[in-house]
Amino acid sequence: MGTTVRRGHRSRARSHRRSRHVTGEMALFASRCFPQTIKIPARLRDRPLEAVFGGRRISVRLAHVFRKSGVRVLGDLHGRRVGDFAWMRNCGFKTLQDLDSLASDFAHLPLSGSRSVTASRKANAMVFAVPKSVFRLRFEEMPITKRLANVARSKGLQTLRDLHGRTRLELLQHKACGWRTVAEIQQLVERAISGEFNVARTAKSRAVTELLTLLEQGISKMAPNDREFLLARICGMTFAEIGRRYGFTRAWAHQVVVKALGELRKSWGPRIPRLLEMIERRCLSSPTGLALSPALLERWAGNPSKPFHLSREAQVRLIAALDKHIPWRLGGAPKRG
């Protein structure tokens, strides 16, 4: 009996030490993620927290952390780093986000002398700067998550131009917008600036080769399940056969393939839809009405510098699945959709 009790105590002690070790690692990681130092203007340091937060929504979690850490007036926050509060009990990532947003609000308050210059620089660093060359890119035609799509819709963001001049703090005030979404927006702007979504760079003579290259690159970036289902479909398998192979229903296989096709169309912004339109016009502009076939695709693609992984038949099926208006055939009569 005594041996069993001692073993239980040792087991709980080891579990407690592991828990403390994991908590410490998470706190160190959080402190690196939130290095911002809280700077409270001198005129506000004697004010109690309630006087400042009266008109501002502050989470119950953050208020609890303030009480436990002995913060009673704003001056108690001055000079402390946001990440230092990660060591407090029940202070999670969301609470640190709230505190970081609060610290940024104080950093944007007008100060005197050189401090006002520093504050203005910090404010400018928090503003999205979108060049005019990518103003027309629409959120609905770019590769974004459903979370970002909901934020853009609620904020009235239709093009990247609507994002220009807005601050990250403005977006973070939205209930469903966190730091991950803000980082996604920044990456989207950087990709647009680098020319990944530039439609004007496409030459008609290279439209087919560029389309096939972008499609294969887009497929390689997909989630493994989506990629396997899509490849099985364009290689000629029915939805029922795909479902039986992977242990799902036909309806589920259809849903996964449709989702994968939608993501593939947007993987390079408006470039893939524009290239598909060019191929459609090329087929329909012929007096006899050309139907896209493996042989025709081979002739249009020419001799690319790098070989493609997909067969010509799979490429034809993929193009036809992405654009229902392109007539195609693998043998026999032309098909549509």
C-alpha positions as CSV (number, residue, x, y, z in Angstrom):
1,M,0.0,0.0,0.0
2,G,2.8,2.4,1.0
3,T,4.8,1.6,-2.1
4,T,1.7,2.3,-4.3
5,V,1.2,5.7,-2.7
6,R,4.9,6.6,-3.1
7,R,4.7,5.6,-6.8
8,G,1.6,7.7,-7.2
9,H,3.3,10.7,-5.6
10,R,6.4,10.3,-7.9
11,S,4.2,10.0,-11.0
12,R,2.3,13.2,-10.1
13,A,5.6,14.9,-9.4
14,R,7.0,13.9,-12.8
15,S,3.8,15.0,-14.5
16,H,3.9,18.4,-12.6
17,R,7.6,18.9,-13.7
18,R,6.8,18.1,-17.3
19,S,3.8,20.5,-17.2
20,R,6.0,23.3,-15.8
21,H,8.6,22.6,-18.5
22,V,6.1,22.8,-21.3
23,T,4.5,25.9,-19.8
24,G,7.9,27.5,-19.6
25,E,8.7,26.7,-23.2
26,M,5.4,28.2,-24.3
27,A,6.0,31.3,-22.3
28,L,9.4,31.8,-23.8
29,F,8.0,31.3,-27.3
30,A,5.2,33.8,-26.6
31,S,7.7,36.4,-25.3
32,R,9.6,36.2,-28.6
33,C,6.3,36.6,-30.5
34,F,5.4,39.7,-28.6
35,P,8.6,41.7,-28.0
36,Q,6.8,45.1,-28.0
37,T,7.5,47.3,-25.0
38,I,4.5,49.1,-23.5
39,K,5.1,52.9,-23.4
40,I,2.5,55.0,-21.6
41,P,2.7,58.8,-22.0
42,A,3.7,60.6,-18.8
43,R,0.4,62.4,-18.6
44,L,-1.5,59.1,-18.4
45,R,0.6,57.1,-16.0
46,D,-1.2,58.1,-12.8
47,R,-4.6,57.2,-14.2
48,P,-6.4,54.1,-13.0
49,L,-7.2,51.4,-15.6
50,E,-10.9,51.9,-15.2
51,A,-10.6,55.6,-16.3
52,V,-9.0,54.7,-19.6
53,F,-10.9,51.5,-20.3
54,G,-14.3,53.0,-19.7
55,G,-15.0,53.4,-23.4
56,R,-12.9,50.6,-24.6
57,R,-13.8,46.9,-24.7
58,I,-11.3,45.0,-22.7
59,S,-11.6,41.2,-22.3
60,V,-12.3,39.6,-19.0
61,R,-9.1,37.5,-19.4
62,L,-6.9,40.6,-19.7
63,A,-8.6,42.3,-16.8
64,H,-7.9,39.2,-14.7
65,V,-4.2,39.1,-15.7
66,F,-3.9,42.8,-14.7
67,R,-5.4,42.1,-11.3
68,K,-3.1,39.1,-10.7
69,S,0.0,41.0,-11.8
70,G,-0.7,44.0,-9.6
71,V,-1.4,46.5,-12.4
72,R,-3.7,49.2,-10.9
73,V,-2.7,52.3,-12.9
74,L,-1.3,52.8,-16.4
75,G,2.1,53.6,-15.0
76,D,2.4,50.0,-13.8
77,L,2.4,48.9,-17.5
78,H,5.1,51.4,-18.6
79,G,8.3,49.8,-19.6
80,R,7.1,46.2,-19.5
81,R,7.1,43.9,-22.5
82,V,3.9,42.3,-23.7
83,G,5.6,38.9,-23.8
84,D,6.5,39.2,-20.1
85,F,2.8,38.6,-19.2
86,A,3.0,35.1,-20.9
87,W,4.3,33.7,-17.6
88,M,1.1,34.7,-15.8
89,R,-1.4,31.9,-15.2
90,N,-4.3,31.8,-17.6
91,C,-2.7,34.3,-19.9
92,G,-3.0,32.7,-23.4
93,F,-2.2,33.7,-26.9
94,K,-5.5,35.5,-27.4
95,T,-4.9,37.6,-24.2
96,L,-1.4,38.5,-25.4
97,Q,-3.0,39.7,-28.7
98,D,-5.4,41.9,-26.7
99,L,-2.5,43.4,-24.7
100,D,-0.4,43.9,-27.8
101,S,-3.2,45.7,-29.5
102,L,-3.6,47.9,-26.4
103,A,0.1,48.7,-26.3
104,S,0.0,49.7,-30.0
105,D,-2.9,52.0,-29.3
106,F,-0.9,53.8,-26.7
107,A,2.1,53.9,-29.1
108,H,0.0,55.8,-31.6
109,L,-0.9,58.5,-29.2
110,P,0.7,61.9,-30.1
111,L,3.9,62.6,-28.1
112,S,6.2,65.6,-27.9
113,G,9.6,66.0,-29.5
114,S,11.5,63.0,-30.9
115,R,9.0,60.6,-29.3
116,S,6.3,61.8,-31.7
117,V,8.6,61.0,-34.6
118,T,9.1,57.4,-33.2
119,A,5.4,57.0,-32.7
120,S,4.6,58.1,-36.2
121,R,7.1,55.7,-37.6
122,K,5.5,52.9,-35.7
123,A,2.1,53.9,-36.9
124,N,3.4,53.9,-40.5
125,A,4.8,50.4,-40.0
126,M,1.3,49.3,-39.0
127,V,-0.3,50.6,-42.2
128,F,-0.8,48.5,-45.3
129,A,1.0,50.1,-48.2
130,V,-0.4,48.7,-51.5
131,P,1.2,50.0,-54.8
132,K,-1.1,51.2,-57.5
133,S,0.1,48.5,-59.9
134,V,-1.9,45.9,-57.9
135,F,-4.9,48.0,-56.9
136,R,-7.3,46.2,-59.2
137,L,-6.7,42.7,-57.9
138,R,-9.9,41.4,-56.3
139,F,-10.0,39.3,-53.1
140,E,-12.6,37.0,-54.6
141,E,-10.2,35.9,-57.3
142,M,-7.1,35.3,-55.2
143,P,-6.1,32.3,-53.1
144,I,-7.4,33.3,-49.6
145,T,-8.8,31.3,-46.7
146,K,-12.5,31.3,-45.8
147,R,-11.6,33.2,-42.7
148,L,-10.0,36.1,-44.6
149,A,-12.9,36.0,-47.1
150,N,-15.3,36.6,-44.3
151,V,-13.2,39.5,-42.8
152,A,-12.9,41.1,-46.3
153,R,-16.6,40.9,-46.8
154,S,-17.5,42.3,-43.4
155,K,-15.0,45.2,-43.9
156,G,-16.1,45.9,-47.4
157,L,-12.7,45.0,-48.9
158,Q,-13.3,44.1,-52.6
159,T,-9.9,45.0,-54.1
160,L,-6.4,45.5,-52.8
161,R,-7.0,49.2,-53.3
162,D,-9.6,49.1,-50.4
163,L,-6.8,47.8,-48.2
164,H,-4.4,50.6,-48.9
165,G,-3.9,53.0,-45.9
166,R,-5.8,50.8,-43.4
167,T,-4.0,49.7,-40.2
168,R,-3.5,46.3,-38.9
169,L,-5.1,47.4,-35.6
170,E,-8.3,48.3,-37.5
171,L,-8.6,44.8,-38.9
172,L,-7.6,43.2,-35.5
173,Q,-10.6,44.9,-33.9
174,H,-12.8,42.6,-36.0
175,K,-14.0,39.7,-33.9
176,A,-12.9,37.0,-36.4
177,C,-9.6,38.6,-37.4
178,G,-6.5,37.6,-35.6
179,W,-2.8,37.9,-36.2
180,R,-2.8,34.9,-38.5
181,T,-5.3,36.6,-40.8
182,V,-3.3,39.8,-40.7
183,A,-0.1,37.9,-41.7
184,E,-2.1,36.2,-44.5
185,I,-3.0,39.6,-45.8
186,Q,0.6,40.8,-45.7
187,Q,1.7,37.7,-47.6
188,L,-1.0,38.2,-50.2
189,V,0.2,41.8,-50.8
190,E,3.8,40.7,-51.1
191,R,2.9,38.0,-53.6
192,A,0.9,40.6,-55.6
193,I,3.9,43.0,-55.6
194,S,6.3,40.2,-56.7
195,G,4.1,39.7,-59.8
196,E,2.7,36.3,-59.1
197,F,-0.8,37.5,-60.0
198,N,0.2,39.6,-62.9
199,V,-2.0,38.8,-66.0
200,A,-0.3,41.2,-68.4
201,R,2.9,39.1,-68.3
202,T,1.3,36.3,-70.3
203,A,2.1,36.1,-74.1
204,K,-0.5,34.5,-76.3
205,S,2.1,32.3,-77.9
206,R,3.0,30.8,-74.5
207,A,-0.4,30.7,-73.0
208,V,-0.8,26.9,-73.1
209,T,2.6,26.2,-71.8
210,E,2.2,28.7,-69.0
211,L,-1.2,27.3,-68.1
212,L,0.0,23.8,-67.9
213,T,3.0,24.9,-65.8
214,L,0.9,26.8,-63.3
215,L,-1.6,24.0,-63.0
216,E,1.1,21.5,-62.1
217,Q,2.7,23.9,-59.6
218,G,-0.7,24.5,-58.1
219,I,-1.5,20.8,-57.7
220,S,1.9,20.2,-56.1
221,K,1.0,22.7,-53.3
222,M,-2.4,21.1,-52.5
223,A,-3.1,19.1,-49.4
224,P,-2.3,15.4,-50.0
225,N,-5.9,14.2,-49.9
226,D,-7.2,16.9,-52.2
227,R,-4.3,16.2,-54.6
228,E,-4.9,12.5,-54.7
229,F,-8.7,12.8,-55.3
230,L,-8.1,15.4,-58.1
231,L,-5.4,13.3,-59.8
232,A,-7.6,10.2,-59.6
233,R,-10.5,12.1,-61.2
234,I,-8.5,13.6,-64.1
235,C,-6.9,10.3,-64.8
236,G,-10.3,8.9,-65.7
237,M,-11.8,7.5,-62.5
238,T,-15.4,8.1,-61.6
239,F,-16.5,9.6,-58.3
240,A,-17.9,6.3,-57.2
241,E,-14.6,4.5,-58.0
242,I,-12.6,7.2,-56.1
243,G,-14.9,6.8,-53.1
244,R,-14.5,3.1,-53.0
245,R,-10.7,3.3,-53.3
246,Y,-10.3,5.7,-50.4
247,G,-13.2,4.5,-48.3
248,F,-15.6,7.4,-48.8
249,T,-18.9,8.0,-50.4
250,R,-19.4,9.1,-54.0
251,A,-20.8,12.4,-52.8
252,W,-17.8,13.1,-50.6
253,A,-15.4,12.4,-53.4
254,H,-17.3,14.8,-55.6
255,Q,-17.2,17.5,-52.9
256,V,-13.4,17.1,-52.4
257,V,-12.7,17.3,-56.2
258,V,-15.0,20.4,-56.6
259,K,-13.2,22.1,-53.7
260,A,-9.8,21.2,-55.1
261,L,-10.7,22.6,-58.6
262,G,-11.9,25.9,-57.0
263,E,-8.6,26.3,-55.1
264,L,-6.6,25.5,-58.2
265,R,-8.4,28.2,-60.2
266,K,-7.4,30.8,-57.6
267,S,-3.9,29.5,-56.8
268,W,-2.3,32.1,-59.0
269,G,-4.9,34.8,-58.7
270,P,-6.6,35.8,-62.0
271,R,-3.9,34.3,-64.2
272,I,-5.3,30.8,-64.6
273,P,-8.9,32.0,-65.4
274,R,-7.4,34.5,-68.0
275,L,-5.3,31.7,-69.6
276,L,-8.4,29.5,-69.7
277,E,-10.3,32.3,-71.5
278,M,-7.5,32.6,-74.0
279,I,-7.7,28.8,-74.8
280,E,-11.5,29.0,-75.0
281,R,-11.3,31.9,-77.5
282,R,-8.7,30.0,-79.5
283,C,-10.9,27.0,-79.8
284,L,-14.1,28.9,-80.6
285,S,-12.5,31.4,-83.0
286,S,-11.8,28.6,-85.5
287,P,-14.4,28.5,-88.4
288,T,-14.8,24.7,-87.8
289,G,-14.8,25.0,-84.0
290,L,-11.8,23.2,-82.7
291,A,-12.2,20.8,-79.8
292,L,-9.4,20.5,-77.3
293,S,-7.7,17.1,-77.7
294,P,-4.4,15.6,-76.6
295,A,-3.0,16.0,-80.1
296,L,-4.1,19.6,-80.3
297,L,-2.7,20.4,-76.9
298,E,0.6,18.8,-77.9
299,R,0.8,21.0,-81.0
300,W,-0.1,24.2,-79.0
301,A,2.3,23.4,-76.1
302,G,5.3,22.9,-78.4
303,N,8.5,21.7,-76.8
304,P,8.5,23.1,-73.2
305,S,11.9,23.5,-71.4
306,K,10.7,21.2,-68.6
307,P,8.6,18.0,-69.1
308,F,5.1,17.8,-67.6
309,H,4.2,15.1,-65.1
310,L,0.6,14.8,-66.2
311,S,-0.3,13.0,-69.4
312,R,-2.0,14.9,-72.3
313,E,-5.2,13.1,-71.6
314,A,-5.2,14.2,-67.9
315,Q,-4.3,17.7,-68.9
316,V,-7.3,17.9,-71.3
317,R,-9.6,16.5,-68.6
318,L,-8.3,19.1,-66.1
319,I,-8.7,22.0,-68.4
320,A,-12.2,20.9,-69.3
321,A,-13.1,20.6,-65.6
322,L,-11.8,24.1,-64.9
323,D,-13.6,25.7,-67.8
324,K,-16.9,24.1,-68.8
325,H,-17.2,26.3,-71.9
326,I,-14.1,24.7,-73.6
327,P,-15.1,21.9,-76.1
328,W,-12.9,18.8,-75.7
329,R,-12.5,15.3,-76.9
330,L,-10.4,12.3,-76.1
331,G,-11.9,10.3,-79.0
332,G,-15.2,10.4,-80.7
333,A,-17.6,13.4,-80.7
334,P,-16.6,16.7,-79.0
335,K,-17.8,17.3,-75.5
336,R,-18.7,20.4,-73.4
337,G,-18.5,20.6,-69.6
